[in-house]
Amino acid sequence: TALAATVINQTRADIPRLIIINTGSIRFDLVKGPFTFDDSFIVSPFDDAFQFIPNVPYTLASQVLGILNAGGFQKRSSEDLESRDLNTRDFNFNTPLIPSDACTAPDDNLENRNRALLRPRSEPITRNLRNRQAPALTPGYTTTDDFGTNGDDTPHSRIPYYPQPNDLQANASFPVTGLPDTVDLVFLDFIGTGYIIPALNKLGGKYSASDISYYLPKSFTTNSYLPEYAKKYWQAGVPNCPVGQGVGYNN
């Protein structure tokens, strides 16, 4: 997987590891075609680093994912939000070039142009009209609310929705046969003390925040691993790699 292939501490590369991330860090679909720098922000915009607890008994570590997925969706604590002072840096976005309070002057001619468009015509518009079959709908946003399902200006077919667990896990550097006795348990920095530690202790462990350290430099984040994976494994066919139809299509 992309996590197993890129989230690697070279000093501990041969030690089996479980890597857990929350599915909320993945914000959009990966579609068939080139994976660009822009795509890395569209798919995974957040800036969460990877922490770990070393040498956790596999019998405990292997049960953490199930506990996380049986609980509520992970949220940042108020202390975490205050300490991070969430702003554009948490999404790796640069400060906008236009000040946030800037506005565009209104178009003085807009009202006159609208009146011209609404002016009655001297004859009905019947020329060059042809019967046309309704076009096939393309996948896209569809409205469903108290007023029904026909409120969209541009009709689309519904994009399939699939329920997601709270978290997902990748295994790396496991033995060819059998299971390891201990593993490095790797996870995102904002779920460590609030979710990973309680899960381990629920299983009989005796862990605290002092057992947590960074597995990789803080600069390697959830916004980093997909570009790294693309550089290593998605180069076939570049620059003329096949392009799919997009989100919502079968290919």
C-alpha positions in Angstrom: 0.0 0.0 0.0 1.0 3.7 -0.3 1.4 3.9 3.5 3.5 0.8 3.8 5.7 1.9 0.9 6.4 5.5 2.1 5.9 5.7 5.9 9.3 4.3 6.7 11.7 5.2 9.4 14.9 4.0 7.9 16.5 3.3 11.3 13.6 0.9 12.0 12.7 -0.2 8.5 13.0 -3.9 9.3 10.8 -3.7 12.3 7.2 -4.8 11.6 4.8 -1.9 11.9 1.1 -1.2 11.8 0.2 2.2 10.4 -3.2 3.7 11.3 -4.7 6.8 9.8 -8.3 8.1 10.0 -10.3 8.1 6.8 -11.2 11.7 7.3 -7.7 12.6 6.1 -8.7 11.4 2.6 -11.0 14.1 1.2 -11.6 13.1 -2.4 -11.4 10.3 -4.9 -8.3 9.2 -6.8 -9.2 9.0 -10.4 -7.5 7.3 -13.3 -4.9 9.6 -14.9 -2.0 11.8 -14.0 -1.5 12.5 -10.3 -0.4 16.1 -10.0 0.8 18.3 -7.2 -2.7 19.9 -7.1 -4.2 16.4 -6.7 -2.2 15.9 -3.6 -4.1 18.8 -1.9 -7.4 17.8 -3.3 -7.2 14.2 -2.1 -5.2 14.7 1.2 -4.9 18.4 2.2 -4.2 18.0 5.9 -0.8 18.4 7.5 -0.9 15.6 10.2 2.5 14.0 11.1 3.2 10.4 12.0 3.9 9.4 15.6 4.5 5.9 17.1 4.9 3.7 20.1 7.7 1.2 19.7 7.7 -2.5 20.4 4.0 -2.9 21.2 3.0 -6.5 21.7 1.2 -7.6 18.5 -1.6 -9.2 20.5 -2.5 -5.6 21.7 -1.6 -3.6 18.6 -3.6 -5.8 16.3 -6.8 -5.0 18.2 -6.5 -1.2 18.2 -8.1 -0.7 14.8 -11.2 -2.6 15.8 -11.6 -0.5 19.0 -11.2 2.8 17.0 -13.7 1.7 14.4 -16.3 0.7 17.0 -16.1 4.1 18.6 -17.0 7.6 17.5 -15.2 9.5 14.7 -12.0 11.0 15.9 -12.0 14.8 16.6 -9.2 17.1 17.6 -9.3 18.1 21.2 -9.8 21.7 22.1 -6.2 21.8 23.5 -5.0 20.5 20.2 -6.9 23.1 18.2 -5.6 25.9 20.5 -2.0 24.7 20.4 -2.0 24.3 16.6 -3.9 27.6 16.0 -5.6 26.1 12.9 -5.3 28.2 9.8 -4.1 27.9 6.3 -0.9 26.2 7.3 -2.8 23.1 8.5 -3.8 22.5 4.9 -0.5 23.5 3.4 -2.2 26.4 1.6 -0.4 29.6 1.0 -1.8 32.9 2.2 -4.1 34.2 -0.5 -2.7 37.0 -2.7 -5.9 39.0 -2.3 -6.7 40.2 1.2 -9.7 38.5 2.8 -11.7 41.7 3.0 -11.1 42.7 -0.6 -14.1 42.9 -2.8 -14.9 43.5 -6.5 -16.6 46.8 -7.5 -20.2 46.1 -8.8 -20.8 46.2 -12.5 -22.7 49.4 -13.3 -23.9 48.1 -16.6 -25.2 44.8 -15.3 -28.8 46.0 -14.7 -29.0 47.5 -18.2 -27.7 44.3 -19.8 -30.3 42.3 -17.9 -33.1 44.6 -19.0 -32.0 44.1 -22.6 -32.1 40.3 -22.2 -35.6 40.5 -20.8 -37.0 42.9 -23.5 -40.0 41.4 -25.3 -39.4 40.1 -28.8 -41.6 41.1 -31.7 -42.0 37.5 -32.8 -41.9 34.1 -31.1 -38.7 32.2 -31.1 -39.6 29.2 -33.1 -36.9 29.1 -35.8 -34.3 26.4 -35.9 -35.9 24.4 -33.0 -35.5 20.7 -33.2 -36.6 17.8 -31.1 -33.7 16.4 -29.2 -33.4 13.4 -27.0 -32.5 14.0 -23.4 -28.8 13.6 -23.0 -27.3 10.9 -20.9 -26.6 12.2 -17.4 -23.1 12.5 -16.2 -22.1 11.7 -12.6 -22.2 14.7 -10.3 -23.9 16.5 -7.4 -27.5 15.8 -6.8 -29.8 17.5 -4.4 -32.0 15.6 -2.0 -33.9 17.8 0.5 -37.4 18.5 1.9 -38.5 19.8 -1.5 -37.6 16.6 -3.4 -34.8 15.7 -5.8 -35.4 17.9 -8.8 -33.8 21.2 -7.7 -30.5 21.1 -9.5 -29.9 23.5 -12.4 -27.8 20.9 -14.1 -29.1 17.3 -13.6 -26.6 14.6 -12.8 -26.6 10.9 -12.1 -25.8 10.2 -8.4 -22.2 9.4 -7.6 -22.2 6.1 -5.6 -21.6 6.5 -1.9 -19.8 3.8 0.1 -19.7 3.9 3.9 -16.2 4.2 5.4 -14.8 3.1 8.7 -13.3 5.6 11.1 -9.8 4.4 10.4 -7.8 2.2 8.1 -4.6 0.2 8.7 -1.5 -0.8 6.7 0.9 -3.6 7.7 4.6 -3.3 6.7 7.8 -5.4 7.1 5.9 -8.4 8.5 7.6 -11.8 8.4 7.0 -13.9 5.4 5.4 -16.6 7.6 3.8 -16.2 11.0 3.1 -13.0 12.9 5.6 -10.8 14.8 5.8 -10.7 18.6 6.0 -6.9 18.7 5.4 -4.1 16.2 5.9 -0.3 15.9 2.4 1.1 16.2 2.3 4.2 13.9 -0.5 6.7 13.9 -1.4 10.3 13.2 -0.3 12.8 15.8 -3.8 14.1 16.7 -5.2 10.6 17.6 -2.3 9.5 19.8 -3.2 10.6 23.4 -6.9 10.8 22.9 -7.6 7.5 21.1 -4.6 5.2 20.7 -3.5 5.3 24.3 -7.0 4.6 25.7 -7.5 1.8 23.2 -4.2 0.1 24.2 -5.0 0.5 27.9 -8.5 -0.9 27.4 -6.8 -4.0 26.2 -4.6 -4.3 29.3 -1.7 -2.1 28.3 -0.1 0.5 30.5 0.8 3.3 28.2 0.9 7.1 28.5 1.7 10.1 26.4 5.4 9.8 27.4 5.6 6.6 25.3 4.8 8.5 22.1 7.4 10.0 19.8 7.5 11.0 16.2 8.1 8.2 13.8 9.2 10.5 10.9 10.2 14.2 10.8 7.2 16.5 11.4 7.6 17.7 7.8 6.4 14.3 6.5 2.7 14.4 6.7 -0.5 13.0 5.3 -0.1 15.4 2.5 3.3 13.9 1.7 2.9 10.1 1.3 0.8 10.1 -1.9 3.2 12.3 -3.9 6.1 10.1 -2.7 4.2 7.0 -3.7 3.4 8.5 -7.1 7.1 9.2 -7.8 8.1 5.7 -7.0 5.2 3.6 -8.5 3.1 5.7 -10.8 5.6 6.6 -13.4 4.6 4.0 -16.0 3.3 5.6 -19.2 4.3 9.1 -18.2 3.7 11.6 -19.8 1.0 9.8 -21.8 -0.6 7.7 -19.1 -4.2 6.6 -19.6 -6.9 8.9 -18.4 -10.3 7.8 -17.1 -13.6 9.4 -17.4 -13.6 10.8 -13.8 -15.4 10.5 -10.5 -18.5 8.4 -10.6 -17.6 6.3 -13.7 -16.8 2.6 -13.5 -13.3 3.1 -14.8 
